[in-house]
C-alpha cells in the first residue's frame, strides 16, 4: 500500500513526514534548510521522499516561524 508524504513549506525550513501504509500514524523524516538555494532544497526533499514509497504528497504551509 502506498504511503502519504507530507511537506510543510516554511520561509526557512521544509519539514518532511510520512504516514504509515494504513494512514494511522505519521513519522517525521527530516527538516531541510533551504536558505539561498531552492533548487538544492528541492533535490534534498526529492531524495528524502524517494525511498518512502509514497503514493501521494500533501503540501502545506508551516506555521509562522519566529523572526
C-alpha positions as CSV (number, residue, x, y, z in Angstrom):
1,X,0.0,0.0,0.0
2,X,1.3,3.4,-0.9
3,X,2.1,6.0,1.8
4,X,1.2,9.7,2.0
5,X,4.1,12.0,2.4
6,X,3.7,15.5,3.9
7,X,5.8,18.6,3.0
8,X,5.4,21.6,5.2
9,X,6.9,24.6,3.4
10,X,8.2,27.4,5.6
11,X,10.2,30.6,4.9
12,X,13.5,29.0,6.2
13,X,12.8,25.3,6.6
14,X,10.9,22.5,4.8
15,X,9.5,19.8,7.2
16,X,9.0,16.3,5.9
17,X,6.9,13.4,7.2
18,X,5.4,10.2,6.0
19,X,2.3,8.2,7.1
20,X,2.3,4.5,7.8
21,X,0.8,2.4,5.0
22,X,-2.7,2.4,6.7
23,X,-2.6,6.2,7.2
24,X,-2.9,5.9,11.0
25,X,0.4,7.3,12.3
26,X,2.9,9.8,10.9
27,X,6.6,9.8,11.4
28,X,8.9,12.8,10.9
29,X,11.6,12.3,8.3
30,X,13.8,15.4,8.0
31,X,13.9,19.2,8.2
32,X,15.5,20.8,5.1
33,X,17.0,24.3,5.5
34,X,16.6,26.0,2.1
35,X,18.4,29.2,2.5
36,X,19.5,30.7,-0.8
37,X,19.3,27.6,-3.0
38,X,15.7,26.4,-3.5
39,X,17.0,24.0,-6.2
40,X,19.2,22.2,-3.7
41,X,16.4,22.1,-1.2
42,X,14.1,20.6,-3.8
43,X,16.8,17.9,-4.6
44,X,17.1,17.1,-0.9
45,X,13.3,16.8,-0.5
46,X,13.0,14.5,-3.5
47,X,15.8,12.3,-2.2
48,X,14.3,12.0,1.2
49,X,10.8,11.1,-0.2
50,X,12.1,8.8,-2.9
51,X,12.9,6.0,-0.5
52,X,9.5,6.1,1.2
53,X,7.3,4.5,-1.5
54,X,4.9,7.4,-1.4
55,X,1.7,7.4,-3.4
56,X,0.8,11.0,-2.9
57,X,2.3,14.1,-1.5
58,X,0.4,16.6,0.7
59,X,1.9,20.1,0.7
60,X,1.1,22.6,3.5
61,X,2.4,25.8,4.8
62,X,4.3,25.6,8.0
63,X,3.1,27.9,10.9
64,X,4.8,31.3,11.0
65,X,8.3,30.9,12.3
66,X,9.7,33.4,14.9
67,X,11.9,36.0,13.4
